[in-house]
Amino acid sequence: MGLITETAIVLLGSALLGGITEQWLIAASLPVLWTVWRFLRFDDGPPVLAFALTFHWSQTVIGVYYYVLTGREPLALQADRYVEMTLISMACVAVFVAGLAIGARLVARWLTPRPAREFALGWSSLLIFYFALLIFRGSLREFAWNMSAGLTQGILALTYMRFGLFYLILRRLVTAQRFLYAAVLIAIELTLGMTGFFAEFKEPMFIAVLVLVEQFDYRRSKHWAALAVISVVMGVAGVLWIGIRTTQRETSESRQSTSVTEKLSFTSSLAQDWFAGSMTEKLNAVDGFVDRMWDVYYPALALARVPALLPHTDGALMMGALTHVLTPRILVPDKADLESDSLQVRRYSGIWVAGPEQGTTISFGYPIQGYIDYGIPGLFVPVLVFAIFMGGVYRFFVRIIRHRELGNAVVTVIFWMSLYQANKSWPKLLGLALTMIVYLGGFTILLDRFLSSNADAMDELARASQDRTHDRIRTA
């Protein structure tokens, strides 16, 4: 089926669905989702770009679908400009798709594929390193924050190696159809991830879905069953976390010194109480989950105030983000900390939200920051530039790393963590992406070179041994 035919079918189907639901935002959203999967599936790498941008897309429109399906109104519907803000966010996703595809294609022309090896590490090494990082993840973070400020982000980035190892182990298990072992591994991450201050179960769950999508065969009923189960578990876990996180966080400091068993027992007790609670509490948790995902309310309020009440900043927010990201703290120890997103929300939305005084922050995503800086269409220029850069880096890692599973693991972690959140501000978006590319990507390239040199040496010894054997046979 050609591109023109596909486009026509998608547009017709979107228009029909929009007419049935009487929501033209739904009609506008479906072609964007189609472009994600049409143009971001590359044969020489995992589908992490398509998957990350799908989640990114879902955060721009989930509230509309929720309202149509349930009749319950998310918070964002109370903002007069929510439609325009939703369209701006969806347009950012489309620009991201274009930029990633352009960047990947440009690097593909310059960097040809190299002979690849499939496996990099043995099972014992994988399991030892993975469980070591899992067990000592809290200690490593504490060590990172106690180090020199210039090294903190680098050490924190390297702790994400655990997600790469989790990906490798899970990918091998799914490929070998060891679904029971895979389920146990996912359950461990899910359970431990529910016991902390943050929702640390999210990334492993998303990686699990990505592994399944990468290996998915629509003809196998087990794959469909696994996808259905993990999707339900993700949804329930997300809503449950919204229901228990307030108590979890209020008591987190007092539970710092408790054992893992005690933390699990406490979280289990909270979960049981929540499940035993009223249906109203559960529906409120679902509403909270959707509001957390569909982060449009405060940006829509800001959209109504700029430039009607407050002028565009002509790039001040972006320059501040670039200056912060490109000024290494190791060279400038007294570099000022980032301004809390909550302060920007207060300034531009006119709402006094929780902020540094309460030890929290309300996100203020890159789309509204771009609008405040440049308006329309200028806000899309930095999105396109960043997306082209990230697309090129994706193809660079896939092509330059000789061990295929190492390459797949590192791009999965880097590009999922960097691109899946639609409500991330420019300083956090740029800072996390560049930190992971430099530290995690650089470490992986060095590891790949070390393993490749050893493998090449072993191959050379094997060939030399074979030649000597052939010489002895001919002499005899």
C-alpha positions as a LaTeX table, in Angstrom:
\begin{tabular}{lrrr}
\hline
Residue & $x$ (\AA) & $y$ (\AA) & $z$ (\AA) \\
\hline
Met1 & 0.00 & 0.00 & 0.00 \\
Gly2 & 1.46 & 3.35 & $-1.05$ \\
Leu3 & 1.95 & 6.37 & 1.15 \\
Ile4 & $-0.78$ & 8.39 & $-0.56$ \\
Thr5 & $-3.31$ & 5.57 & $-0.15$ \\
Glu6 & $-2.38$ & 5.09 & 3.50 \\
Thr7 & $-2.71$ & 8.81 & 4.15 \\
Ala8 & $-6.13$ & 8.95 & 2.51 \\
Ile9 & $-7.38$ & 5.98 & 4.56 \\
Val10 & $-6.08$ & 7.46 & 7.82 \\
Leu11 & $-7.61$ & 10.87 & 7.13 \\
Leu12 & $-10.97$ & 9.34 & 6.18 \\
Gly13 & $-11.03$ & 7.09 & 9.24 \\
Ser14 & $-10.05$ & 9.99 & 11.49 \\
Ala15 & $-12.79$ & 12.19 & 10.08 \\
Leu16 & $-15.39$ & 9.46 & 10.59 \\
Leu17 & $-14.31$ & 8.83 & 14.17 \\
Gly18 & $-14.26$ & 12.56 & 14.87 \\
Gly19 & $-17.81$ & 12.83 & 13.55 \\
Ile20 & $-19.04$ & 9.89 & 15.60 \\
Thr21 & $-17.52$ & 11.19 & 18.83 \\
Glu22 & $-18.22$ & 14.84 & 18.00 \\
Gln23 & $-14.66$ & 15.61 & 19.04 \\
Trp24 & $-12.54$ & 17.01 & 16.23 \\
Leu25 & $-9.48$ & 16.92 & 18.49 \\
Ile26 & $-9.69$ & 13.13 & 18.26 \\
Ala27 & $-9.88$ & 13.41 & 14.48 \\
Ala28 & $-6.79$ & 15.63 & 14.51 \\
Ser29 & $-4.85$ & 13.33 & 16.84 \\
Leu30 & $-5.06$ & 10.08 & 14.88 \\
Pro31 & $-3.04$ & 11.20 & 11.82 \\
Val32 & $-0.30$ & 12.34 & 14.21 \\
Leu33 & $-0.21$ & 8.90 & 15.82 \\
Trp34 & $-0.08$ & 7.31 & 12.37 \\
Thr35 & 2.95 & 9.42 & 11.38 \\
Val36 & 4.76 & 8.22 & 14.52 \\
Trp37 & 4.53 & 4.56 & 13.51 \\
Arg38 & 4.79 & 5.21 & 9.77 \\
Phe39 & 8.07 & 7.15 & 9.86 \\
Leu40 & 9.86 & 6.13 & 13.09 \\
Arg41 & 10.16 & 2.37 & 12.60 \\
Phe42 & 13.75 & 1.71 & 11.50 \\
Asp43 & 15.04 & $-1.70$ & 10.45 \\
Asp44 & 18.44 & $-1.29$ & 12.13 \\
Gly45 & 17.29 & $-0.48$ & 15.66 \\
Pro46 & 14.63 & $-1.06$ & 18.31 \\
Pro47 & 11.25 & 0.74 & 18.04 \\
Val48 & 12.01 & 3.02 & 20.99 \\
Leu49 & 11.49 & 6.25 & 19.03 \\
Ala50 & 8.02 & 5.20 & 17.89 \\
Phe51 & 7.13 & 3.95 & 21.34 \\
Ala52 & 8.43 & 7.04 & 23.17 \\
Leu53 & 6.63 & 9.41 & 20.80 \\
Thr54 & 3.44 & 7.34 & 21.14 \\
Phe55 & 3.48 & 7.91 & 24.89 \\
His56 & 4.44 & 11.54 & 24.24 \\
Trp57 & 1.40 & 11.80 & 21.95 \\
Ser58 & $-0.90$ & 10.16 & 24.50 \\
Gln59 & $-0.03$ & 12.86 & 27.03 \\
Thr60 & $-1.24$ & 15.54 & 24.62 \\
Val61 & $-4.74$ & 14.12 & 24.10 \\
Ile62 & $-5.59$ & 11.46 & 26.70 \\
Gly63 & $-8.00$ & 13.77 & 28.52 \\
Val64 & $-10.17$ & 14.15 & 25.43 \\
Tyr65 & $-10.46$ & 10.39 & 24.98 \\
Tyr66 & $-11.17$ & 9.96 & 28.70 \\
Tyr67 & $-13.98$ & 12.52 & 28.56 \\
Val68 & $-15.55$ & 10.91 & 25.49 \\
Leu69 & $-15.40$ & 7.40 & 27.00 \\
Thr70 & $-16.50$ & 8.20 & 30.56 \\
Gly71 & $-18.16$ & 11.60 & 30.57 \\
Arg72 & $-15.92$ & 12.66 & 33.49 \\
Glu73 & $-14.25$ & 16.03 & 32.93 \\
Pro74 & $-10.49$ & 16.34 & 33.44 \\
Leu75 & $-9.19$ & 19.52 & 35.04 \\
Ala76 & $-7.86$ & 20.88 & 31.73 \\
Leu77 & $-11.37$ & 21.25 & 30.31 \\
Gln78 & $-11.87$ & 24.14 & 32.75 \\
Ala79 & $-9.25$ & 26.20 & 30.89 \\
Asp80 & $-10.67$ & 28.30 & 28.04 \\
Arg81 & $-7.68$ & 27.71 & 25.72 \\
Tyr82 & $-7.25$ & 23.96 & 26.26 \\
Val83 & $-8.11$ & 23.20 & 22.62 \\
Glu84 & $-5.38$ & 25.48 & 21.26 \\
Met85 & $-2.86$ & 24.16 & 23.80 \\
Thr86 & $-3.70$ & 20.58 & 22.86 \\
Leu87 & $-3.21$ & 21.38 & 19.16 \\
Ile88 & 0.15 & 23.04 & 19.87 \\
Ser89 & 1.30 & 19.96 & 21.80 \\
Met90 & 0.17 & 17.62 & 19.01 \\
Ala91 & 1.95 & 19.79 & 16.45 \\
Cys92 & 5.12 & 19.47 & 18.54 \\
Val93 & 4.81 & 15.67 & 18.30 \\
Ala94 & 4.50 & 15.92 & 14.49 \\
Val95 & 7.57 & 18.19 & 14.35 \\
Phe96 & 9.46 & 15.72 & 16.54 \\
Val97 & 8.61 & 12.91 & 14.11 \\
Ala98 & 9.85 & 14.94 & 11.15 \\
Gly99 & 13.06 & 15.96 & 12.91 \\
Leu100 & 13.90 & 12.47 & 14.18 \\
Ala101 & 13.35 & 10.98 & 10.71 \\
Ile102 & 15.49 & 13.68 & 9.06 \\
Gly103 & 18.31 & 13.31 & 11.58 \\
Ala104 & 18.36 & 9.52 & 11.30 \\
Arg105 & 18.42 & 9.68 & 7.51 \\
Leu106 & 21.23 & 12.24 & 7.39 \\
Val107 & 23.49 & 10.12 & 9.62 \\
Ala108 & 22.55 & 6.95 & 7.73 \\
Arg109 & 23.97 & 8.49 & 4.54 \\
Trp110 & 27.22 & 9.35 & 6.29 \\
Leu111 & 27.71 & 6.26 & 8.47 \\
Thr112 & 27.38 & 2.88 & 6.83 \\
Pro113 & 26.38 & $-0.22$ & 8.85 \\
Arg114 & 29.24 & $-2.21$ & 10.38 \\
Pro115 & 29.47 & $-5.98$ & 10.80 \\
Ala116 & 27.51 & $-6.72$ & 13.96 \\
Arg117 & 27.76 & $-9.27$ & 16.72 \\
Glu118 & 24.57 & $-10.28$ & 18.53 \\
Phe119 & 25.60 & $-11.00$ & 22.12 \\
Ala120 & 27.95 & $-8.94$ & 24.26 \\
Leu121 & 27.74 & $-10.29$ & 27.81 \\
Gly122 & 27.17 & $-13.73$ & 29.29 \\
Trp123 & 24.22 & $-14.54$ & 31.50 \\
Ser124 & 26.25 & $-14.54$ & 34.71 \\
Ser125 & 27.68 & $-11.07$ & 34.04 \\
Leu126 & 24.26 & $-9.68$ & 33.14 \\
Leu127 & 22.58 & $-11.01$ & 36.27 \\
Ile128 & 25.39 & $-10.04$ & 38.65 \\
Phe129 & 25.62 & $-6.45$ & 37.40 \\
Tyr130 & 21.84 & $-6.04$ & 37.17 \\
Phe131 & 21.03 & $-7.24$ & 40.68 \\
Ala132 & 23.97 & $-5.33$ & 42.13 \\
Leu133 & 22.64 & $-2.09$ & 40.64 \\
Leu134 & 19.09 & $-2.98$ & 41.71 \\
Ile135 & 20.08 & $-3.69$ & 45.32 \\
Phe136 & 22.42 & $-0.72$ & 45.72 \\
Arg137 & 20.49 & 1.82 & 43.61 \\
Gly138 & 19.62 & 3.94 & 46.67 \\
Ser139 & 23.20 & 3.95 & 47.93 \\
Leu140 & 24.50 & 4.94 & 44.49 \\
Arg141 & 22.11 & 7.89 & 44.31 \\
Glu142 & 23.11 & 9.02 & 47.79 \\
Phe143 & 26.78 & 8.68 & 46.81 \\
Ala144 & 26.13 & 10.75 & 43.68 \\
Trp145 & 24.49 & 13.60 & 45.62 \\
Asn146 & 27.33 & 13.60 & 48.15 \\
Met147 & 29.98 & 13.84 & 45.44 \\
Ser148 & 31.30 & 17.00 & 43.88 \\
Ala149 & 28.43 & 18.79 & 42.16 \\
Gly150 & 30.13 & 18.46 & 38.79 \\
Leu151 & 30.09 & 14.66 & 38.97 \\
Thr152 & 26.58 & 14.15 & 40.32 \\
Gln153 & 24.72 & 14.09 & 37.02 \\
Gly154 & 27.28 & 11.78 & 35.43 \\
Ile155 & 27.02 & 9.23 & 38.24 \\
Leu156 & 23.23 & 9.44 & 38.21 \\
Ala157 & 23.24 & 8.86 & 34.45 \\
Leu158 & 25.37 & 5.75 & 34.87 \\
Thr159 & 22.84 & 4.37 & 37.39 \\
Tyr160 & 20.46 & 4.10 & 34.43 \\
Met161 & 22.64 & 1.23 & 33.24 \\
Arg162 & 20.32 & $-0.91$ & 35.35 \\
Phe163 & 17.51 & $-0.23$ & 32.89 \\
Gly164 & 19.80 & $-1.25$ & 30.03 \\
Leu165 & 20.66 & $-4.52$ & 31.76 \\
Phe166 & 16.97 & $-5.05$ & 32.55 \\
Tyr167 & 16.24 & $-4.60$ & 28.85 \\
Leu168 & 18.94 & $-7.10$ & 27.83 \\
Ile169 & 17.80 & $-9.78$ & 30.29 \\
Leu170 & 14.12 & $-9.33$ & 29.45 \\
Arg171 & 14.81 & $-9.32$ & 25.71 \\
Arg172 & 16.68 & $-12.62$ & 25.93 \\
Leu173 & 13.92 & $-14.18$ & 28.05 \\
Val174 & 11.16 & $-13.08$ & 25.68 \\
Thr175 & 13.15 & $-14.22$ & 22.64 \\
Ala176 & 13.57 & $-17.64$ & 24.30 \\
Gln177 & 9.84 & $-17.59$ & 25.24 \\
Arg178 & 10.66 & $-17.84$ & 28.94 \\
Phe179 & 7.63 & $-15.74$ & 29.83 \\
Leu180 & 7.39 & $-16.95$ & 33.43 \\
Tyr181 & 10.92 & $-15.80$ & 34.24 \\
Ala182 & 10.22 & $-12.53$ & 32.44 \\
Ala183 & 7.08 & $-12.02$ & 34.53 \\
Val184 & 9.03 & $-12.63$ & 37.76 \\
Leu185 & 11.66 & $-10.07$ & 36.74 \\
Ile186 & 8.98 & $-7.48$ & 35.92 \\
Ala187 & 7.18 & $-8.20$ & 39.21 \\
Ile188 & 10.40 & $-7.56$ & 41.17 \\
Glu189 & 10.89 & $-4.15$ & 39.52 \\
Leu190 & 7.21 & $-3.27$ & 39.92 \\
Thr191 & 7.10 & $-4.20$ & 43.59 \\
Leu192 & 10.31 & $-2.43$ & 44.57 \\
Gly193 & 9.42 & 0.58 & 42.44 \\
Met194 & 6.24 & 1.17 & 44.43 \\
Thr195 & 8.07 & 1.54 & 47.76 \\
Gly196 & 9.97 & 4.78 & 47.17 \\
Phe197 & 9.26 & 8.51 & 47.00 \\
Phe198 & 8.93 & 8.48 & 43.21 \\
Ala199 & 7.11 & 6.12 & 40.86 \\
Glu200 & 10.23 & 4.12 & 40.03 \\
Phe201 & 8.22 & 1.29 & 38.52 \\
Lys202 & 7.36 & 3.29 & 35.40 \\
Glu203 & 10.54 & 2.90 & 33.38 \\
Pro204 & 10.88 & $-0.90$ & 33.83 \\
Met205 & 7.21 & $-1.36$ & 32.89 \\
Phe206 & 7.58 & 0.75 & 29.77 \\
Ile207 & 10.77 & $-1.09$ & 28.82 \\
Ala208 & 8.90 & $-4.39$ & 29.25 \\
Val209 & 6.23 & $-3.26$ & 26.81 \\
Leu210 & 8.88 & $-2.06$ & 24.37 \\
Val211 & 10.66 & $-5.44$ & 24.50 \\
Leu212 & 7.36 & $-7.18$ & 23.81 \\
Val213 & 6.55 & $-4.85$ & 20.92 \\
Glu214 & 10.03 & $-5.43$ & 19.48 \\
Gln215 & 9.50 & $-9.20$ & 19.55 \\
Phe216 & 5.75 & $-9.10$ & 18.84 \\
Asp217 & 4.27 & $-11.66$ & 16.47 \\
Tyr218 & 0.55 & $-11.05$ & 15.85 \\
Arg219 & 0.09 & $-14.74$ & 15.03 \\
Arg220 & 1.10 & $-15.87$ & 18.52 \\
Ser221 & $-1.66$ & $-15.85$ & 21.14 \\
Lys222 & 0.93 & $-15.76$ & 23.95 \\
His223 & 2.20 & $-12.42$ & 22.70 \\
Trp224 & $-1.32$ & $-10.96$ & 22.64 \\
Ala225 & $-2.00$ & $-12.29$ & 26.13 \\
Ala226 & 1.29 & $-10.90$ & 27.45 \\
Leu227 & 0.60 & $-7.48$ & 25.90 \\
Ala228 & $-2.91$ & $-7.40$ & 27.39 \\
Val229 & $-1.71$ & $-8.43$ & 30.85 \\
Ile230 & 1.15 & $-5.96$ & 31.03 \\
Ser231 & $-1.06$ & $-3.12$ & 29.73 \\
Val232 & $-3.64$ & $-3.78$ & 32.44 \\
Val233 & $-0.94$ & $-4.06$ & 35.12 \\
Met234 & 0.58 & $-0.74$ & 34.00 \\
Gly235 & $-2.79$ & 1.00 & 34.14 \\
Val236 & $-3.69$ & $-0.40$ & 37.56 \\
Ala237 & $-0.23$ & 0.38 & 38.95 \\
Gly238 & $-0.43$ & 3.97 & 37.69 \\
Val239 & $-3.85$ & 4.57 & 39.24 \\
Leu240 & $-2.83$ & 2.82 & 42.47 \\
Trp241 & 0.23 & 5.03 & 42.77 \\
Ile242 & $-1.95$ & 8.15 & 42.44 \\
Gly243 & $-4.14$ & 6.75 & 45.22 \\
Ile244 & $-1.33$ & 6.01 & 47.70 \\
Arg245 & 1.48 & 8.41 & 46.79 \\
Thr246 & 0.51 & 11.17 & 49.23 \\
Thr247 & 0.83 & 8.89 & 52.26 \\
Gln248 & 3.84 & 7.18 & 50.71 \\
Arg249 & 5.67 & 10.47 & 50.34 \\
Glu250 & 4.62 & 11.93 & 53.68 \\
Thr251 & 6.16 & 8.97 & 55.48 \\
Ser252 & 9.14 & 8.39 & 53.18 \\
Glu253 & 11.63 & 10.30 & 55.34 \\
Ser254 & 10.69 & 8.39 & 58.49 \\
Arg255 & 11.07 & 5.10 & 56.60 \\
Gln256 & 14.54 & 5.80 & 55.20 \\
Ser257 & 16.23 & 3.53 & 57.71 \\
Thr258 & 13.69 & 0.70 & 57.50 \\
Ser259 & 14.46 & $-2.56$ & 55.74 \\
Val260 & 13.20 & $-3.51$ & 52.29 \\
Thr261 & 10.81 & $-6.00$ & 53.88 \\
Glu262 & 9.29 & $-3.29$ & 56.09 \\
Lys263 & 8.95 & $-0.93$ & 53.14 \\
Leu264 & 7.20 & $-3.63$ & 51.13 \\
Ser265 & 4.88 & $-4.38$ & 54.04 \\
Phe266 & 3.97 & $-0.70$ & 54.43 \\
Thr267 & 3.27 & $-0.22$ & 50.71 \\
Ser268 & 1.30 & $-3.48$ & 50.61 \\
Ser269 & $-0.85$ & $-2.24$ & 53.50 \\
Leu270 & $-1.53$ & 1.04 & 51.68 \\
Ala271 & $-2.47$ & $-0.85$ & 48.52 \\
Gln272 & $-4.85$ & $-3.15$ & 50.39 \\
Asp273 & $-6.55$ & $-0.19$ & 52.06 \\
Trp274 & $-6.92$ & 1.55 & 48.70 \\
Phe275 & $-8.43$ & $-1.50$ & 47.00 \\
Ala276 & $-10.81$ & $-1.91$ & 49.96 \\
Gly277 & $-11.87$ & 1.73 & 49.72 \\
Ser278 & $-14.97$ & 3.15 & 48.06 \\
Met279 & $-15.57$ & 3.33 & 44.33 \\
Thr280 & $-15.57$ & 7.12 & 44.61 \\
Glu281 & $-11.97$ & 7.07 & 45.84 \\
Lys282 & $-10.97$ & 4.82 & 42.96 \\
Leu283 & $-12.66$ & 7.04 & 40.37 \\
Asn284 & $-10.99$ & 10.08 & 41.90 \\
Ala285 & $-7.66$ & 8.30 & 41.58 \\
Val286 & $-8.39$ & 7.60 & 37.91 \\
Asp287 & $-9.26$ & 11.29 & 37.43 \\
Gly288 & $-5.99$ & 12.22 & 39.13 \\
Phe289 & $-4.08$ & 9.82 & 36.90 \\
Val290 & $-5.57$ & 11.40 & 33.76 \\
Asp291 & $-4.90$ & 14.92 & 35.05 \\
Arg292 & $-1.30$ & 13.91 & 35.77 \\
Met293 & $-0.94$ & 12.54 & 32.25 \\
Trp294 & $-2.84$ & 15.29 & 30.43 \\
Asp295 & $-0.81$ & 18.21 & 31.72 \\
Val296 & $-2.62$ & 20.93 & 29.76 \\
Tyr297 & $-4.42$ & 23.00 & 32.40 \\
Tyr298 & $-1.64$ & 25.38 & 33.49 \\
Pro299 & $-0.13$ & 25.72 & 30.00 \\
Ala300 & $-3.60$ & 26.60 & 28.65 \\
Leu301 & $-3.97$ & 29.31 & 31.30 \\
Ala302 & $-0.56$ & 30.68 & 30.33 \\
Leu303 & $-1.55$ & 30.60 & 26.66 \\
Ala304 & $-4.46$ & 32.93 & 27.46 \\
Arg305 & $-2.18$ & 35.40 & 29.29 \\
Val306 & 0.65 & 35.61 & 26.72 \\
Pro307 & 0.83 & 38.05 & 25.03 \\
Ala308 & $-2.51$ & 39.51 & 26.19 \\
Leu309 & $-1.20$ & 40.32 & 29.69 \\
Leu310 & 2.47 & 39.29 & 29.60 \\
Pro311 & 4.80 & 39.79 & 26.58 \\
His312 & 6.74 & 37.09 & 24.76 \\
Thr313 & 10.26 & 36.75 & 26.14 \\
Asp314 & 12.01 & 36.61 & 22.73 \\
Gly315 & 13.99 & 33.50 & 23.62 \\
Ala316 & 14.92 & 34.28 & 27.21 \\
Leu317 & 13.69 & 30.93 & 28.55 \\
Met318 & 15.52 & 28.97 & 25.84 \\
Met319 & 18.75 & 30.94 & 26.32 \\
Gly320 & 18.54 & 30.29 & 30.05 \\
Ala321 & 18.10 & 26.58 & 29.39 \\
Leu322 & 21.03 & 26.44 & 26.95 \\
Thr323 & 23.28 & 28.44 & 29.25 \\
His324 & 22.53 & 26.13 & 32.15 \\
Val325 & 22.95 & 22.92 & 30.16 \\
Leu326 & 26.14 & 23.98 & 28.35 \\
Thr327 & 27.85 & 25.33 & 31.49 \\
Pro328 & 29.50 & 22.30 & 33.15 \\
Arg329 & 29.16 & 22.45 & 36.90 \\
Ile330 & 32.53 & 20.72 & 37.22 \\
Leu331 & 34.09 & 23.87 & 35.67 \\
Val332 & 31.67 & 26.34 & 37.26 \\
Pro333 & 30.92 & 24.98 & 40.77 \\
Asp334 & 28.87 & 28.04 & 41.76 \\
Lys335 & 26.51 & 27.73 & 38.77 \\
Ala336 & 23.02 & 28.80 & 39.80 \\
Asp337 & 20.38 & 26.14 & 40.20 \\
Leu338 & 17.50 & 25.91 & 37.76 \\
Glu339 & 14.45 & 28.00 & 38.49 \\
Ser340 & 11.61 & 25.81 & 39.71 \\
Asp341 & 8.98 & 25.11 & 37.06 \\
Ser342 & 6.40 & 26.05 & 39.70 \\
Leu343 & 7.64 & 29.63 & 39.70 \\
Gln344 & 7.09 & 29.85 & 35.95 \\
Val345 & 3.63 & 28.35 & 36.36 \\
Arg346 & 2.79 & 31.03 & 38.95 \\
Arg347 & 4.15 & 33.82 & 36.79 \\
Tyr348 & 2.52 & 32.89 & 33.50 \\
Ser349 & $-0.67$ & 31.06 & 34.50 \\
Gly350 & $-1.60$ & 33.40 & 37.34 \\
Ile351 & $-2.23$ & 30.49 & 39.73 \\
Trp352 & $-0.35$ & 30.10 & 43.02 \\
Val353 & 0.71 & 26.44 & 42.83 \\
Ala354 & 2.82 & 24.37 & 45.20 \\
Gly355 & 6.51 & 25.04 & 44.76 \\
Pro356 & 9.93 & 25.05 & 46.44 \\
Glu357 & 8.37 & 25.99 & 49.76 \\
Gln358 & 6.57 & 22.66 & 49.82 \\
Gly359 & 9.52 & 20.73 & 48.37 \\
Thr360 & 7.69 & 20.01 & 45.13 \\
Thr361 & 7.35 & 21.33 & 41.59 \\
Ile362 & 4.56 & 21.61 & 39.04 \\
Ser363 & 5.78 & 20.81 & 35.54 \\
Phe364 & 5.74 & 23.44 & 32.81 \\
Gly365 & 6.45 & 21.66 & 29.55 \\
Tyr366 & 8.59 & 22.70 & 26.60 \\
Pro367 & 5.60 & 23.50 & 24.27 \\
Ile368 & 4.30 & 26.34 & 26.45 \\
Gln369 & 7.84 & 27.53 & 27.20 \\
Gly370 & 8.46 & 27.71 & 23.46 \\
Tyr371 & 5.24 & 29.65 & 22.97 \\
Ile372 & 6.15 & 32.11 & 25.74 \\
Asp373 & 9.55 & 32.59 & 24.11 \\
Tyr374 & 8.68 & 32.80 & 20.41 \\
Gly375 & 4.93 & 32.45 & 19.85 \\
Ile376 & 3.65 & 30.57 & 16.80 \\
Pro377 & 5.27 & 29.34 & 14.56 \\
Gly378 & 8.62 & 30.18 & 16.14 \\
Leu379 & 8.19 & 27.71 & 18.99 \\
Phe380 & 8.51 & 24.80 & 16.56 \\
Val381 & 12.03 & 25.76 & 15.38 \\
Pro382 & 13.93 & 24.60 & 18.52 \\
Val383 & 11.77 & 21.46 & 18.61 \\
Leu384 & 12.81 & 20.62 & 15.04 \\
Val385 & 16.50 & 21.33 & 15.69 \\
Phe386 & 16.56 & 19.20 & 18.83 \\
Ala387 & 14.68 & 16.38 & 17.11 \\
Ile388 & 17.11 & 16.34 & 14.17 \\
Phe389 & 20.00 & 16.13 & 16.63 \\
Met390 & 18.38 & 13.27 & 18.56 \\
Gly391 & 17.52 & 11.37 & 15.36 \\
Gly392 & 21.13 & 11.62 & 14.25 \\
Val393 & 22.41 & 10.44 & 17.64 \\
Tyr394 & 20.01 & 7.48 & 17.54 \\
Arg395 & 21.31 & 6.30 & 14.16 \\
Phe396 & 24.91 & 7.01 & 15.21 \\
Phe397 & 24.69 & 4.71 & 18.23 \\
Val398 & 22.90 & 1.98 & 16.28 \\
Arg399 & 25.53 & 2.05 & 13.54 \\
Ile400 & 28.71 & 2.61 & 15.59 \\
Ile401 & 28.14 & $-0.02$ & 18.31 \\
Arg402 & 29.08 & $-3.45$ & 16.95 \\
His403 & 27.26 & $-5.58$ & 19.52 \\
Arg404 & 23.62 & $-5.36$ & 18.47 \\
Glu405 & 22.12 & $-6.01$ & 21.89 \\
Leu406 & 24.36 & $-3.36$ & 23.50 \\
Gly407 & 23.31 & $-0.84$ & 20.86 \\
Asn408 & 19.65 & $-1.68$ & 21.29 \\
Ala409 & 19.92 & $-1.43$ & 25.07 \\
Val410 & 21.64 & 1.96 & 25.17 \\
Val411 & 19.35 & 3.64 & 22.62 \\
Thr412 & 16.31 & 2.19 & 24.38 \\
Val413 & 17.30 & 3.72 & 27.71 \\
Ile414 & 18.58 & 7.04 & 26.37 \\
Phe415 & 15.74 & 7.78 & 23.98 \\
Trp416 & 12.94 & 6.49 & 26.14 \\
Met417 & 14.10 & 8.51 & 29.15 \\
Ser418 & 14.74 & 11.60 & 27.02 \\
Leu419 & 11.65 & 11.73 & 24.80 \\
Tyr420 & 8.63 & 10.09 & 26.41 \\
Gln421 & 7.51 & 13.01 & 28.59 \\
Ala422 & 5.50 & 15.75 & 26.92 \\
Asn423 & 5.45 & 17.96 & 30.02 \\
Lys424 & 9.21 & 18.22 & 30.53 \\
Ser425 & 10.72 & 21.71 & 30.47 \\
Trp426 & 13.52 & 22.62 & 28.06 \\
Pro427 & 16.31 & 22.64 & 30.71 \\
Lys428 & 15.33 & 19.17 & 31.92 \\
Leu429 & 14.75 & 17.85 & 28.39 \\
Leu430 & 18.12 & 19.06 & 27.11 \\
Gly431 & 20.02 & 18.34 & 30.31 \\
Leu432 & 18.90 & 14.73 & 30.68 \\
Ala433 & 19.38 & 13.94 & 26.99 \\
Leu434 & 22.91 & 15.36 & 26.77 \\
Thr435 & 23.99 & 13.87 & 30.10 \\
Met436 & 22.85 & 10.38 & 29.11 \\
Ile437 & 24.32 & 10.65 & 25.62 \\
Val438 & 27.73 & 11.68 & 26.97 \\
Tyr439 & 27.99 & 9.42 & 30.02 \\
Leu440 & 25.84 & 6.38 & 29.28 \\
Gly441 & 26.41 & 6.45 & 25.53 \\
Gly442 & 30.14 & 7.08 & 25.92 \\
Phe443 & 30.53 & 4.29 & 28.46 \\
Thr444 & 28.67 & 1.87 & 26.17 \\
Ile445 & 30.90 & 2.71 & 23.21 \\
Leu446 & 34.01 & 2.08 & 25.32 \\
Leu447 & 32.57 & $-1.22$ & 26.57 \\
Asp448 & 31.69 & $-2.23$ & 23.02 \\
Arg449 & 35.21 & $-1.45$ & 21.82 \\
Phe450 & 36.72 & $-3.47$ & 24.67 \\
Leu451 & 34.51 & $-6.49$ & 24.02 \\
Ser452 & 35.01 & $-6.23$ & 20.26 \\
Ser453 & 38.80 & $-6.12$ & 20.57 \\
Asn454 & 38.76 & $-9.21$ & 22.78 \\
Ala455 & 36.41 & $-11.01$ & 20.38 \\
Asp456 & 38.58 & $-10.03$ & 17.39 \\
Ala457 & 41.67 & $-11.32$ & 19.21 \\
Met458 & 39.95 & $-14.62$ & 19.95 \\
Asp459 & 38.86 & $-14.92$ & 16.31 \\
Glu460 & 42.42 & $-14.28$ & 15.19 \\
Leu461 & 43.76 & $-16.96$ & 17.57 \\
Ala462 & 41.14 & $-19.41$ & 16.31 \\
Arg463 & 42.09 & $-18.74$ & 12.68 \\
Ala464 & 45.80 & $-19.09$ & 13.48 \\
Ser465 & 45.14 & $-22.39$ & 15.28 \\
Gln466 & 43.12 & $-23.62$ & 12.30 \\
Asp467 & 45.93 & $-22.69$ & 9.90 \\
Arg468 & 48.53 & $-24.54$ & 12.00 \\
Thr469 & 46.30 & $-27.59$ & 12.10 \\
His470 & 45.91 & $-27.53$ & 8.31 \\
Asp471 & 49.70 & $-27.12$ & 7.91 \\
Arg472 & 50.35 & $-30.19$ & 10.12 \\
Ile473 & 47.86 & $-32.23$ & 8.13 \\
Arg474 & 49.47 & $-31.28$ & 4.82 \\
Thr475 & 52.97 & $-32.04$ & 6.23 \\
Ala476 & 51.86 & $-35.43$ & 7.50 \\
\hline
\end{tabular}
